[in-house]
Amino acid sequence: MSDVKNFLYLNRRAPYGTVYAWESLEVVLIGAAFEQDVSLAFVDDGVYQIMKGQDTSGLGIKNFSPTYSALGDYDVQKIYVEKESLDARGLTVEDLLDLKYEDEDDDWAEKDSIKVVSAEELAKLMDESDVVLSF
Amino acid sequence: MGTINVGGKELEVDEEGYLSNLADWTPEVAEYMAKDEGQDLTENHWEVINFLREYYEEYQIAPAVRVLTKAIGKKLGKEKGNSKYLYELFPYGPGKQACKYAGLPKPTGCV
C-alpha cells in the first residue's frame, strides 16, 4: 500500500462517564481494519481505560475493556502508556491489561504491546506521527 | 425496526435484519435467517457461526473480516482461513452474513 499513514490515538479520559473511550476504540478498530499504521497512547485518566479487573455491573454500561485484547488481532502492536500518568495515580504496568500481539516476523511469537514511556518520549512520538487524534 | 417470528416468539431486529438483543439468539434464529435468504446451514457454516459467538464472548466485538479470516485459519486450519472459502459459505460477505446469523451486531469496521 502506497499511502499508509501513522495514526496515533491519544486517550486521556476515564473509560466511563463519557463516550470518548469507546468511540476512540471503535475508530481505532476501523482504522486498523483498513490497514493503517495505528498506535495508541494512554495519558492522564486515560490510563484507567486499560486497567485490569474492570466491573461495570453497578453502572449499567457494557464493560468494553475485553475489546482491547482484540487489538493484537487487528495488528495494533504499539500501545504507549505515559509513566508520569501511572505514577500520579499510584499505578504500575502490573495494574494494566496484559495486551499481546503475535509477531509475524518472529514465528508468531507473542509479545507485549504495552510500552511505558516518559512524557518526553511521548511528545517525540506525537511529533513523528502523521496524524494525532485526541479523545 | 421490525420483528421476526422464530418458534412462536417475536424477536426484534434492526432495519438490516440483525438481532437487537444478543440474548434473544438461539440456533433456531440462525436457521430462520438462513432459510429467509435461501441458504442451507451446513456443519461448515456452524463452525464459523460458533467461532464468531466465541469471539464476541471473549472480546465483546464482532471481528472485521480480515481478522476473522486470519483467526479462522489459526483455529480451523489454513484451507478454511481464506476469503474464497468463507465467501463460498457466506456469499453476502462472511462478516455481515455470518455475524447476522450468529446474532451479533454488524462487524466494527464494516461500512
gemmi code that builds the backbone of each chain (N, CA, C; Angstrom):
import gemmi

chains = {
    "A": [
        ("MET", (0.847, -1.209, 0.000), (0.000, 0.000, 0.000), (0.872, 1.245, 0.000)),
        ("SER", (0.524, 2.193, -0.819), (1.441, 3.312, -1.015), (1.311, 4.401, 0.057)),
        ("ASP", (0.090, 4.692, 0.469), (-0.004, 5.816, 1.408), (-0.545, 5.389, 2.773)),
        ("VAL", (0.213, 4.526, 3.411), (-0.098, 4.180, 4.792), (0.391, 5.320, 5.672)),
        ("LYS", (-0.506, 5.828, 6.505), (-0.108, 6.906, 7.408), (0.009, 6.390, 8.829)),
        ("ASN", (0.832, 7.063, 9.603), (0.930, 6.728, 11.020), (-0.122, 7.486, 11.795)),
        ("PHE", (-1.020, 6.743, 12.386), (-2.052, 7.345, 13.218), (-1.714, 7.099, 14.679)),
        ("LEU", (-1.739, 8.150, 15.463), (-1.599, 7.976, 16.907), (-2.900, 8.430, 17.567)),
        ("TYR", (-3.498, 7.520, 18.289), (-4.731, 7.842, 19.008), (-4.393, 8.117, 20.459)),
        ("LEU", (-4.698, 9.326, 20.870), (-4.326, 9.775, 22.200), (-5.567, 9.712, 23.092)),
        ("ASN", (-5.494, 8.890, 24.138), (-6.652, 8.700, 25.011), (-6.366, 9.298, 26.371)),
        ("ARG", (-7.145, 10.311, 26.747), (-6.830, 10.987, 28.004), (-7.967, 11.010, 29.014)),
        ("ARG", (-9.039, 10.316, 28.754), (-10.160, 10.389, 29.702), (-10.509, 9.036, 30.302)),
        ("ALA", (-11.173, 9.081, 31.451), (-11.626, 7.853, 32.113), (-12.572, 7.091, 31.182)),
        ("PRO", (-12.604, 5.765, 31.329), (-13.349, 4.934, 30.370), (-14.863, 5.145, 30.345)),
        ("TYR", (-15.452, 5.405, 31.482), (-16.912, 5.506, 31.504), (-17.302, 6.924, 31.919)),
        ("GLY", (-18.526, 7.292, 31.683), (-18.965, 8.647, 32.040), (-19.058, 9.521, 30.805)),
        ("THR", (-18.174, 9.307, 29.851), (-18.306, 9.955, 28.545), (-18.136, 8.869, 27.479)),
        ("VAL", (-18.443, 9.203, 26.247), (-18.338, 8.194, 25.188), (-16.934, 8.156, 24.565)),
        ("TYR", (-16.045, 9.037, 25.005), (-14.774, 9.192, 24.294), (-13.965, 7.905, 24.184)),
        ("ALA", (-13.865, 7.165, 25.293), (-13.000, 5.978, 25.294), (-13.510, 4.936, 24.299)),
        ("TRP", (-14.802, 4.670, 24.358), (-15.380, 3.650, 23.462), (-15.335, 4.118, 22.012)),
        ("GLU", (-15.640, 5.405, 21.791), (-15.597, 5.946, 20.427), (-14.187, 5.836, 19.858)),
        ("SER", (-13.214, 6.144, 20.688), (-11.827, 6.064, 20.248), (-11.494, 4.634, 19.838)),
        ("LEU", (-11.890, 3.687, 20.677), (-11.591, 2.284, 20.397), (-12.247, 1.834, 19.087)),
        ("GLU", (-13.467, 2.267, 18.867), (-14.144, 1.896, 17.615), (-13.426, 2.476, 16.400)),
        ("VAL", (-13.012, 3.731, 16.516), (-12.296, 4.357, 15.400), (-10.964, 3.649, 15.156)),
        ("VAL", (-10.308, 3.274, 16.241), (-9.045, 2.540, 16.128), (-9.259, 1.241, 15.357)),
        ("LEU", (-10.304, 0.508, 15.725), (-10.563, -0.779, 15.077), (-10.896, -0.590, 13.606)),
        ("ILE", (-11.628, 0.450, 13.307), (-11.965, 0.715, 11.905), (-10.698, 1.091, 11.135)),
        ("GLY", (-9.904, 1.979, 11.702), (-8.660, 2.402, 11.048), (-7.735, 1.220, 10.811)),
        ("ALA", (-7.651, 0.359, 11.826), (-6.748, -0.787, 11.722), (-7.277, -1.790, 10.703)),
        ("ALA", (-8.606, -1.898, 10.592), (-9.182, -2.818, 9.610), (-8.821, -2.365, 8.192)),
        ("PHE", (-8.571, -1.063, 8.036), (-8.145, -0.549, 6.732), (-6.631, -0.513, 6.596)),
        ("GLU", (-5.970, -1.273, 7.448), (-4.522, -1.450, 7.386), (-3.737, -0.142, 7.443)),
        ("GLN", (-4.181, 0.751, 8.275), (-3.362, 1.917, 8.561), (-2.395, 1.543, 9.680)),
        ("ASP", (-1.338, 2.298, 9.790), (-0.383, 2.043, 10.861), (-0.868, 2.771, 12.112)),
        ("VAL", (-1.359, 1.990, 13.059), (-2.052, 2.572, 14.205), (-1.265, 2.353, 15.482)),
        ("SER", (-1.108, 3.418, 16.261), (-0.632, 3.214, 17.624), (-1.528, 3.985, 18.585)),
        ("LEU", (-1.516, 3.554, 19.828), (-2.369, 4.160, 20.841), (-1.516, 4.700, 21.970)),
        ("ALA", (-1.963, 5.796, 22.560), (-1.286, 6.293, 23.750), (-2.334, 6.566, 24.819)),
        ("PHE", (-1.990, 6.204, 26.048), (-2.887, 6.453, 27.178), (-2.193, 7.378, 28.159)),
        ("VAL", (-2.811, 8.524, 28.395), (-2.249, 9.504, 29.336), (-3.366, 10.021, 30.243)),
        ("ASP", (-2.953, 10.715, 31.311), (-3.901, 11.242, 32.302), (-4.869, 10.133, 32.742)),
        ("ASP", (-6.163, 10.475, 32.899), (-7.133, 9.460, 33.335), (-7.348, 8.385, 32.271)),
        ("GLY", (-6.844, 8.607, 31.081), (-6.940, 7.606, 30.017), (-6.313, 6.273, 30.398)),
        ("VAL", (-5.351, 6.305, 31.325), (-4.705, 5.045, 31.725), (-5.709, 4.088, 32.371)),
        ("TYR", (-6.771, 4.647, 32.934), (-7.789, 3.784, 33.556), (-8.522, 2.922, 32.516)),
        ("GLN", (-8.490, 3.352, 31.263), (-9.190, 2.591, 30.220), (-8.658, 1.175, 30.093)),
        ("ILE", (-7.360, 1.008, 30.321), (-6.773, -0.322, 30.107), (-6.386, -0.976, 31.431)),
        ("MET", (-7.100, -0.607, 32.502), (-6.855, -1.279, 33.780), (-7.490, -2.658, 33.811)),
        ("LYS", (-6.828, -3.552, 34.509), (-7.350, -4.909, 34.725), (-8.587, -4.868, 35.611)),
        ("GLY", (-9.381, -5.899, 35.513), (-10.445, -6.134, 36.501), (-11.544, -5.096, 36.520)),
        ("GLN", (-11.896, -4.552, 35.367), (-12.987, -3.572, 35.345), (-14.324, -4.276, 35.537)),
        ("ASP", (-15.186, -3.640, 36.288), (-16.503, -4.213, 36.558), (-17.526, -3.094, 36.463)),
        ("THR", (-18.342, -3.162, 35.422), (-19.288, -2.061, 35.192), (-20.701, -2.436, 35.631)),
        ("SER", (-20.822, -3.557, 36.358), (-22.175, -4.032, 36.662), (-22.986, -2.986, 37.438)),
        ("GLY", (-22.312, -2.182, 38.256), (-23.021, -1.151, 39.008), (-23.407, 0.046, 38.158)),
        ("LEU", (-22.826, 0.150, 36.971), (-23.059, 1.323, 36.119), (-24.154, 1.086, 35.081)),
        ("GLY", (-24.418, -0.176, 34.800), (-25.384, -0.483, 33.740), (-24.855, -0.137, 32.361)),
        ("ILE", (-23.532, -0.196, 32.209), (-22.891, 0.094, 30.928), (-22.064, -1.131, 30.556)),
        ("LYS", (-21.964, -1.407, 29.263), (-21.164, -2.552, 28.846), (-19.694, -2.337, 29.206)),
        ("ASN", (-19.086, -3.348, 29.794), (-17.651, -3.318, 30.055), (-16.939, -3.676, 28.761)),
        ("PHE", (-16.366, -2.672, 28.112), (-15.732, -2.957, 26.819), (-14.228, -3.211, 26.957)),
        ("SER", (-13.726, -3.297, 28.187), (-12.275, -3.489, 28.317), (-11.771, -4.791, 27.677)),
        ("PRO", (-12.588, -5.878, 27.602), (-12.069, -7.067, 26.899), (-11.711, -6.789, 25.433)),
        ("THR", (-12.322, -5.767, 24.859), (-12.076, -5.478, 23.441), (-10.626, -5.041, 23.189)),
        ("TYR", (-9.996, -4.427, 24.195), (-8.598, -4.009, 23.991), (-7.700, -5.214, 23.680)),
        ("SER", (-8.104, -6.384, 24.203), (-7.302, -7.588, 23.943), (-7.407, -8.052, 22.494)),
        ("ALA", (-8.396, -7.545, 21.763), (-8.524, -7.903, 20.341), (-7.588, -7.062, 19.474)),
        ("LEU", (-7.012, -6.009, 20.031), (-6.192, -5.099, 19.215), (-5.038, -5.828, 18.535)),
        ("GLY", (-4.482, -6.817, 19.216), (-3.394, -7.601, 18.622), (-3.832, -8.280, 17.326)),
        ("ASP", (-5.079, -8.797, 17.317), (-5.625, -9.430, 16.104), (-5.722, -8.423, 14.956)),
        ("TYR", (-5.886, -7.153, 15.314), (-6.009, -6.086, 14.314), (-4.644, -5.491, 13.957)),
        ("ASP", (-3.590, -6.209, 14.365), (-2.222, -5.751, 14.105), (-1.898, -4.398, 14.727)),
        ("VAL", (-2.563, -4.081, 15.822), (-2.174, -2.902, 16.589), (-1.169, -3.390, 17.623)),
        ("GLN", (0.072, -2.983, 17.426), (1.152, -3.571, 18.222), (1.850, -2.549, 19.113)),
        ("LYS", (1.466, -1.282, 18.958), (2.157, -0.242, 19.722), (1.170, 0.484, 20.623)),
        ("ILE", (1.254, 0.182, 21.897), (0.377, 0.819, 22.872), (1.258, 1.473, 23.929)),
        ("TYR", (1.262, 2.801, 23.912), (2.135, 3.541, 24.820), (1.340, 4.035, 26.026)),
        ("VAL", (1.952, 3.932, 27.188), (1.329, 4.445, 28.409), (2.326, 5.399, 29.050)),
        ("GLU", (1.846, 6.593, 29.394), (2.762, 7.586, 29.946), (3.093, 7.274, 31.407)),
        ("LYS", (4.356, 7.211, 31.694), (4.812, 6.841, 33.034), (4.334, 7.834, 34.093)),
        ("GLU", (4.424, 9.115, 33.786), (4.041, 10.135, 34.746), (2.571, 9.980, 35.151)),
        ("SER", (1.717, 9.607, 34.177), (0.294, 9.443, 34.475), (0.061, 8.242, 35.395)),
        ("LEU", (0.813, 7.162, 35.148), (0.705, 5.985, 36.026), (1.167, 6.355, 37.434)),
        ("ASP", (2.327, 6.989, 37.521), (2.898, 7.361, 38.822), (1.937, 8.233, 39.629)),
        ("ALA", (1.351, 9.212, 38.957), (0.472, 10.165, 39.647), (-0.751, 9.473, 40.234)),
        ("ARG", (-1.085, 8.309, 39.659), (-2.268, 7.570, 40.131), (-1.889, 6.340, 40.954)),
        ("GLY", (-0.627, 6.216, 41.286), (-0.184, 5.075, 42.084), (-0.311, 3.756, 41.347)),
        ("LEU", (-0.228, 3.785, 40.021), (-0.385, 2.569, 39.231), (0.949, 2.143, 38.634)),
        ("THR", (1.039, 0.850, 38.329), (2.193, 0.368, 37.575), (1.660, -0.452, 36.409)),
        ("VAL", (2.563, -0.896, 35.568), (2.172, -1.670, 34.391), (1.483, -2.978, 34.812)),
        ("GLU", (1.761, -3.437, 36.023), (1.115, -4.645, 36.559), (-0.397, -4.469, 36.729)),
        ("ASP", (-0.837, -3.233, 36.872), (-2.273, -2.971, 37.055), (-3.022, -2.931, 35.723)),
        ("LEU", (-2.270, -3.013, 34.640), (-2.893, -2.869, 33.318), (-3.178, -4.222, 32.684)),
        ("LEU", (-4.068, -4.214, 31.714), (-4.385, -5.427, 30.958), (-3.112, -5.967, 30.315)),
        ("ASP", (-3.069, -7.291, 30.184), (-1.903, -7.928, 29.588), (-2.124, -8.001, 28.074)),
        ("LEU", (-1.786, -6.939, 27.382), (-2.090, -6.879, 25.949), (-0.922, -7.417, 25.128)),
        ("LYS", (-1.256, -8.337, 24.213), (-0.213, -9.022, 23.437), (-0.499, -8.919, 21.939)),
        ("TYR", (0.531, -9.109, 21.156), (0.340, -9.319, 19.724), (1.267, -10.446, 19.290)),
        ("GLU", (1.008, -10.982, 18.104), (1.861, -12.044, 17.580), (2.736, -11.464, 16.489)),
        ("ASP", (4.028, -11.658, 16.640), (4.975, -11.089, 15.691), (5.141, -12.023, 14.491)),
        ("GLU", (4.610, -11.558, 13.366), (4.639, -12.356, 12.140), (6.075, -12.667, 11.706)),
        ("ASP", (6.983, -11.724, 11.961), (8.367, -11.883, 11.511), (9.206, -12.699, 12.489)),
        ("ASP", (8.592, -13.143, 13.557), (9.344, -13.883, 14.573), (8.573, -15.153, 14.932)),
        ("ASP", (8.129, -15.887, 13.887), (7.417, -17.147, 14.061), (6.193, -17.011, 14.980)),
        ("TRP", (5.493, -15.896, 14.850), (4.251, -15.628, 15.589), (4.443, -15.672, 17.101)),
        ("ALA", (5.613, -15.267, 17.547), (5.848, -15.232, 18.987), (4.950, -14.170, 19.618)),
        ("GLU", (4.411, -14.475, 20.782), (3.576, -13.498, 21.498), (4.448, -12.455, 22.161)),
        ("LYS", (4.116, -11.210, 21.936), (4.916, -10.137, 22.538), (4.004, -9.125, 23.208)),
        ("ASP", (4.569, -8.396, 24.162), (3.790, -7.367, 24.855), (3.575, -6.162, 23.958)),
        ("SER", (2.351, -5.668, 23.937), (2.063, -4.473, 23.147), (2.322, -3.195, 23.942)),
        ("ILE", (2.161, -3.291, 25.251), (2.241, -2.077, 26.072), (3.684, -1.681, 26.344)),
        ("LYS", (3.945, -0.395, 26.126), (5.257, 0.133, 26.426), (5.068, 1.388, 27.274)),
        ("VAL", (5.702, 1.410, 28.420), (5.611, 2.591, 29.269), (6.668, 3.590, 28.807)),
        ("VAL", (6.237, 4.817, 28.547), (7.159, 5.849, 28.049), (7.046, 7.109, 28.903)),
        ("SER", (8.072, 7.910, 28.886), (8.031, 9.174, 29.625), (7.272, 10.212, 28.804)),
        ("ALA", (6.872, 11.281, 29.461), (6.159, 12.360, 28.772), (6.999, 12.892, 27.611)),
        ("GLU", (8.289, 12.935, 27.829), (9.190, 13.458, 26.812), (9.215, 12.537, 25.574)),
        ("GLU", (9.300, 11.227, 25.857), (9.301, 10.259, 24.744), (7.980, 10.301, 23.985)),
        ("LEU", (6.898, 10.479, 24.752), (5.576, 10.512, 24.131), (5.447, 11.745, 23.223)),
        ("ALA", (5.982, 12.847, 23.687), (5.946, 14.072, 22.877), (6.654, 13.840, 21.545)),
        ("LYS", (7.736, 13.099, 21.612), (8.504, 12.803, 20.410), (7.685, 11.907, 19.468)),
        ("LEU", (7.021, 10.906, 20.054), (6.190, 10.001, 19.254), (5.063, 10.766, 18.554)),
        ("MET", (4.488, 11.713, 19.285), (3.411, 12.513, 18.701), (3.936, 13.348, 17.547)),
        ("ASP", (5.125, 13.854, 17.751), (5.760, 14.680, 16.733), (6.030, 13.880, 15.449)),
        ("GLU", (6.359, 12.599, 15.623), (6.702, 11.756, 14.477), (5.488, 11.177, 13.746)),
        ("SER", (4.302, 11.287, 14.365), (3.112, 10.711, 13.743), (2.567, 11.639, 12.665)),
        ("ASP", (1.987, 11.029, 11.607), (1.355, 11.847, 10.570), (0.062, 12.478, 11.087)),
        ("VAL", (-0.671, 11.688, 11.835), (-1.968, 12.156, 12.330), (-2.073, 11.824, 13.810)),
        ("VAL", (-2.438, 12.804, 14.623), (-2.698, 12.547, 16.041), (-4.162, 12.863, 16.303)),
        ("LEU", (-4.873, 11.873, 16.802), (-6.287, 12.090, 17.121), (-6.452, 12.002, 18.625)),
        ("SER", (-7.001, 13.048, 19.204), (-7.101, 13.121, 20.647), (-8.542, 12.886, 21.093)),
        ("PHE", (-8.696, 11.980, 22.024), (-10.031, 11.661, 22.548), (-10.085, 11.921, 24.042)),
    ],
    "B": [
        ("MET", (-37.070, -0.634, 12.596), (-37.205, -1.785, 13.490), (-38.322, -2.705, 13.027)),
        ("GLY", (-38.056, -3.978, 13.035), (-39.089, -4.951, 12.724), (-38.972, -6.109, 13.690)),
        ("THR", (-39.735, -7.117, 13.422), (-39.603, -8.306, 14.251), (-39.579, -9.539, 13.353)),
        ("ILE", (-38.994, -10.583, 13.863), (-39.093, -11.870, 13.194), (-39.739, -12.840, 14.184)),
        ("ASN", (-40.452, -13.806, 13.624), (-41.114, -14.768, 14.494), (-40.409, -16.112, 14.402)),
        ("VAL", (-39.712, -16.452, 15.477), (-38.975, -17.712, 15.499), (-39.538, -18.590, 16.614)),
        ("GLY", (-40.059, -19.722, 16.234), (-40.608, -20.669, 17.208), (-41.673, -20.043, 18.097)),
        ("GLY", (-42.503, -19.186, 17.501), (-43.606, -18.596, 18.263), (-43.216, -17.378, 19.081)),
        ("LYS", (-41.944, -16.960, 18.959), (-41.502, -15.787, 19.723), (-41.222, -14.641, 18.776)),
        ("GLU", (-41.692, -13.438, 19.140), (-41.406, -12.241, 18.347), (-40.066, -11.668, 18.799)),
        ("LEU", (-39.100, -11.611, 17.885), (-37.791, -11.065, 18.236), (-37.546, -9.788, 17.443)),
        ("GLU", (-37.012, -8.790, 18.133), (-36.784, -7.501, 17.492), (-35.501, -7.531, 16.646)),
        ("VAL", (-35.586, -7.008, 15.426), (-34.398, -6.897, 14.574), (-34.287, -5.468, 14.035)),
        ("ASP", (-33.079, -5.073, 13.635), (-32.910, -3.730, 13.068), (-33.272, -3.738, 11.582)),
        ("GLU", (-33.079, -2.603, 10.932), (-33.527, -2.479, 9.541), (-32.782, -3.397, 8.581)),
        ("GLU", (-31.613, -3.886, 9.018), (-30.869, -4.809, 8.156), (-31.035, -6.266, 8.580)),
        ("GLY", (-31.882, -6.485, 9.571), (-32.179, -7.853, 9.967), (-31.296, -8.413, 11.075)),
        ("TYR", (-30.435, -7.561, 11.675), (-29.612, -8.014, 12.795), (-30.443, -8.009, 14.066)),
        ("LEU", (-30.241, -9.012, 14.898), (-30.964, -9.076, 16.168), (-30.662, -7.842, 17.019)),
        ("SER", (-31.703, -7.278, 17.636), (-31.483, -6.125, 18.507), (-30.903, -6.560, 19.846)),
        ("ASN", (-31.356, -7.702, 20.333), (-30.872, -8.179, 21.629), (-30.128, -9.493, 21.466)),
        ("LEU", (-28.845, -9.387, 21.763), (-27.972, -10.556, 21.689), (-28.554, -11.771, 22.398)),
        ("ALA", (-29.204, -11.507, 23.513), (-29.694, -12.593, 24.368), (-30.851, -13.358, 23.724)),
        ("ASP", (-31.443, -12.792, 22.680), (-32.551, -13.479, 22.006), (-32.090, -14.643, 21.141)),
        ("TRP", (-30.804, -14.747, 20.919), (-30.300, -15.718, 19.957), (-30.470, -17.160, 20.401)),
        ("THR", (-30.888, -17.986, 19.472), (-30.857, -19.440, 19.635), (-30.418, -19.991, 18.272)),
        ("PRO", (-29.980, -21.230, 18.208), (-29.628, -21.804, 16.895), (-30.789, -21.704, 15.902)),
        ("GLU", (-32.013, -21.758, 16.409), (-33.187, -21.659, 15.513), (-33.221, -20.300, 14.806)),
        ("VAL", (-32.729, -19.260, 15.491), (-32.694, -17.928, 14.876), (-31.786, -17.962, 13.642)),
        ("ALA", (-30.635, -18.598, 13.782), (-29.707, -18.709, 12.655), (-30.366, -19.476, 11.507)),
        ("GLU", (-31.027, -20.590, 11.838), (-31.717, -21.390, 10.819), (-32.774, -20.558, 10.103)),
        ("TYR", (-33.505, -19.791, 10.884), (-34.580, -18.968, 10.331), (-34.023, -17.924, 9.362)),
        ("MET", (-32.979, -17.219, 9.813), (-32.389, -16.153, 8.984), (-31.796, -16.721, 7.699)),
        ("ALA", (-31.155, -17.893, 7.823), (-30.533, -18.519, 6.660), (-31.603, -18.940, 5.650)),
        ("LYS", (-32.650, -19.542, 6.145), (-33.730, -20.006, 5.288), (-34.355, -18.826, 4.535)),
        ("ASP", (-34.497, -17.724, 5.262), (-35.049, -16.497, 4.705), (-34.212, -15.993, 3.529)),
        ("GLU", (-32.901, -16.274, 3.571), (-32.013, -15.846, 2.484), (-31.694, -16.998, 1.537)),
        ("GLY", (-32.458, -18.087, 1.646), (-32.298, -19.223, 0.739), (-31.005, -19.981, 0.917)),
        ("GLN", (-30.532, -20.030, 2.147), (-29.231, -20.630, 2.426), (-29.395, -21.802, 3.388)),
        ("ASP", (-28.778, -22.940, 3.049), (-28.765, -24.059, 3.990), (-27.553, -23.944, 4.891)),
        ("LEU", (-27.737, -24.226, 6.155), (-26.603, -24.181, 7.070), (-26.000, -25.571, 7.246)),
        ("THR", (-24.756, -25.694, 6.831), (-24.045, -26.969, 6.977), (-23.141, -26.903, 8.207)),
        ("GLU", (-22.532, -28.028, 8.484), (-21.521, -28.108, 9.553), (-20.481, -26.985, 9.423)),
        ("ASN", (-20.057, -26.734, 8.175), (-19.033, -25.704, 7.938), (-19.527, -24.308, 8.289)),
        ("HIS", (-20.796, -24.042, 8.013), (-21.365, -22.751, 8.397), (-21.378, -22.608, 9.921)),
        ("TRP", (-21.791, -23.681, 10.562), (-21.885, -23.628, 12.032), (-20.541, -23.405, 12.683)),
        ("GLU", (-19.494, -23.964, 12.076), (-18.148, -23.744, 12.602), (-17.854, -22.249, 12.697)),
        ("VAL", (-18.192, -21.543, 11.622), (-17.907, -20.105, 11.569), (-18.833, -19.344, 12.531)),
        ("ILE", (-20.101, -19.708, 12.529), (-21.060, -19.034, 13.413), (-20.657, -19.217, 14.874)),
        ("ASN", (-20.314, -20.438, 15.238), (-19.911, -20.686, 16.624), (-18.610, -19.975, 16.970)),
        ("PHE", (-17.721, -19.922, 15.984), (-16.469, -19.203, 16.211), (-16.746, -17.731, 16.522)),
        ("LEU", (-17.640, -17.132, 15.728), (-17.967, -15.717, 15.926), (-18.582, -15.468, 17.300)),
        ("ARG", (-19.438, -16.368, 17.710), (-20.063, -16.203, 19.024), (-19.017, -16.274, 20.133)),
        ("GLU", (-18.073, -17.204, 19.984), (-17.000, -17.306, 20.983), (-16.126, -16.052, 20.978)),
        ("TYR", (-15.851, -15.549, 19.779), (-15.017, -14.344, 19.664), (-15.704, -13.169, 20.355)),
        ("TYR", (-17.001, -13.057, 20.116), (-17.752, -11.957, 20.729), (-17.766, -12.084, 22.249)),
        ("GLU", (-17.972, -13.316, 22.693), (-17.983, -13.595, 24.133), (-16.680, -13.116, 24.772)),
        ("GLU", (-15.572, -13.399, 24.089), (-14.272, -13.055, 24.663), (-13.942, -11.567, 24.532)),
        ("TYR", (-14.194, -10.986, 23.362), (-13.715, -9.622, 23.105), (-14.809, -8.566, 23.020)),
        ("GLN", (-16.055, -8.972, 23.059), (-17.172, -8.027, 23.020), (-17.305, -7.259, 21.709)),
        ("ILE", (-16.713, -7.786, 20.653), (-16.907, -7.190, 19.327), (-17.013, -8.298, 18.280)),
        ("ALA", (-17.643, -7.950, 17.179), (-17.618, -8.836, 16.017), (-16.382, -8.451, 15.215)),
        ("PRO", (-15.516, -9.410, 14.887), (-14.255, -9.053, 14.232), (-14.442, -8.584, 12.784)),
        ("ALA", (-13.553, -7.726, 12.349), (-13.526, -7.331, 10.934), (-13.179, -8.558, 10.107)),
        ("VAL", (-13.563, -8.549, 8.848), (-13.439, -9.768, 8.046), (-11.979, -10.225, 7.909)),
        ("ARG", (-11.060, -9.282, 7.833), (-9.640, -9.640, 7.742), (-9.188, -10.385, 9.005)),
        ("VAL", (-9.671, -9.905, 10.139), (-9.312, -10.513, 11.413), (-9.971, -11.886, 11.548)),
        ("LEU", (-11.218, -11.956, 11.108), (-11.944, -13.222, 11.131), (-11.214, -14.278, 10.298)),
        ("THR", (-10.824, -13.890, 9.104), (-10.165, -14.816, 8.189), (-8.889, -15.386, 8.809)),
        ("LYS", (-8.110, -14.491, 9.380), (-6.846, -14.911, 9.991), (-7.106, -15.836, 11.186)),
        ("ALA", (-8.081, -15.456, 12.004), (-8.351, -16.228, 13.217), (-8.936, -17.604, 12.887)),
        ("ILE", (-9.777, -17.662, 11.859), (-10.338, -18.947, 11.432), (-9.200, -19.853, 10.948)),
        ("GLY", (-8.276, -19.286, 10.193), (-7.137, -20.046, 9.691), (-6.334, -20.653, 10.823)),
        ("LYS", (-6.194, -19.868, 11.876), (-5.412, -20.335, 13.012), (-6.139, -21.459, 13.753)),
        ("LYS", (-7.451, -21.282, 13.864), (-8.210, -22.237, 14.667), (-8.623, -23.485, 13.869)),
        ("LEU", (-9.062, -23.286, 12.633), (-9.659, -24.394, 11.887), (-8.774, -24.893, 10.738)),
        ("GLY", (-7.639, -24.262, 10.558), (-6.733, -24.721, 9.509), (-6.686, -23.769, 8.323)),
        ("LYS", (-5.538, -23.794, 7.643), (-5.273, -22.854, 6.553), (-6.297, -22.954, 5.429)),
        ("GLU", (-6.751, -24.194, 5.133), (-7.665, -24.364, 4.000), (-9.009, -23.664, 4.258)),
        ("LYS", (-9.262, -23.294, 5.512), (-10.504, -22.581, 5.821), (-10.263, -21.097, 6.091)),
        ("GLY", (-9.024, -20.749, 6.349), (-8.711, -19.364, 6.683), (-8.403, -18.525, 5.461)),
        ("ASN", (-9.301, -18.536, 4.485), (-9.093, -17.661, 3.329), (-10.440, -17.144, 2.848)),
        ("SER", (-10.406, -16.013, 2.160), (-11.673, -15.369, 1.787), (-12.485, -16.215, 0.823)),
        ("LYS", (-11.796, -16.984, -0.034), (-12.536, -17.784, -1.015), (-13.459, -18.761, -0.291)),
        ("TYR", (-12.890, -19.504, 0.653), (-13.670, -20.478, 1.413), (-14.823, -19.792, 2.147)),
        ("LEU", (-14.520, -18.677, 2.800), (-15.540, -18.023, 3.617), (-16.639, -17.384, 2.761)),
        ("TYR", (-16.252, -16.849, 1.599), (-17.263, -16.260, 0.705), (-18.134, -17.327, 0.055)),
        ("GLU", (-17.575, -18.530, -0.127), (-18.394, -19.620, -0.645), (-19.473, -20.004, 0.352)),
        ("LEU", (-19.093, -19.984, 1.622), (-20.083, -20.298, 2.666), (-21.096, -19.174, 2.835)),
        ("PHE", (-20.589, -17.945, 2.823), (-21.432, -16.773, 3.085), (-21.287, -15.763, 1.942)),
        ("PRO", (-22.017, -15.986, 0.866), (-21.818, -15.159, -0.335), (-22.128, -13.668, -0.126)),
        ("TYR", (-22.922, -13.327, 0.873), (-23.179, -11.903, 1.127), (-22.099, -11.262, 1.986)),
        ("GLY", (-21.010, -11.974, 2.168), (-19.926, -11.426, 2.987), (-19.868, -12.156, 4.314)),
        ("PRO", (-18.726, -12.808, 4.590), (-18.621, -13.596, 5.811), (-18.826, -12.753, 7.070)),
        ("GLY", (-18.354, -11.502, 7.041), (-18.557, -10.655, 8.211), (-20.034, -10.415, 8.437)),
        ("LYS", (-20.632, -9.773, 7.449), (-22.029, -9.345, 7.596), (-22.978, -10.508, 7.815)),
        ("GLN", (-22.920, -11.476, 6.886), (-23.924, -12.533, 6.905), (-23.747, -13.473, 8.102)),
        ("ALA", (-22.510, -13.891, 8.352), (-22.281, -14.835, 9.444), (-22.555, -14.178, 10.793)),
        ("CYS", (-22.203, -12.893, 10.920), (-22.477, -12.197, 12.180), (-23.976, -12.085, 12.414)),
        ("LYS", (-24.702, -11.856, 11.336), (-26.152, -11.756, 11.455), (-26.736, -13.078, 11.959)),
        ("TYR", (-26.326, -14.172, 11.324), (-26.829, -15.482, 11.750), (-26.411, -15.795, 13.187)),
        ("ALA", (-25.260, -15.275, 13.583), (-24.752, -15.546, 14.929), (-25.407, -14.642, 15.970)),
        ("GLY", (-26.256, -13.731, 15.494), (-26.964, -12.854, 16.426), (-26.134, -11.688, 16.923)),
        ("LEU", (-25.007, -11.429, 16.241), (-24.118, -10.348, 16.678), (-24.445, -9.057, 15.936)),
        ("PRO", (-23.964, -7.933, 16.457), (-24.107, -6.702, 15.693), (-23.250, -6.763, 14.433)),
        ("LYS", (-23.480, -5.837, 13.519), (-22.669, -5.757, 12.317), (-21.210, -5.496, 12.727)),
        ("PRO", (-20.258, -6.157, 12.037), (-18.870, -6.019, 12.488), (-18.391, -4.573, 12.508)),
        ("THR", (-17.593, -4.259, 13.499), (-16.964, -2.947, 13.583), (-15.985, -2.824, 12.422)),
        ("GLY", (-16.061, -1.739, 11.707), (-15.137, -1.574, 10.581), (-15.769, -2.037, 9.297)),
        ("CYS", (-17.044, -2.378, 9.372), (-17.770, -2.820, 8.201), (-18.677, -1.658, 7.808)),
        ("VAL", (-18.266, -0.907, 6.779), (-19.037, 0.310, 6.474), (-19.840, 0.192, 5.183)),
    ],
}
model = gemmi.Model(1)
for chain_id, residues in chains.items():
    chain = gemmi.Chain(chain_id)
    for i, (resn, *xyz) in enumerate(residues, 1):
        res = gemmi.Residue()
        res.name, res.seqid = resn, gemmi.SeqId(i, " ")
        for name, pos in zip(("N", "CA", "C"), xyz):
            atom = gemmi.Atom()
            atom.name, atom.element = name, gemmi.Element(name[0])
            atom.pos, atom.b_iso = gemmi.Position(*pos), 0.0
            res.add_atom(atom)
        chain.add_residue(res)
    model.add_chain(chain)
structure = gemmi.Structure()
structure.add_model(model)
structure.setup_entities()
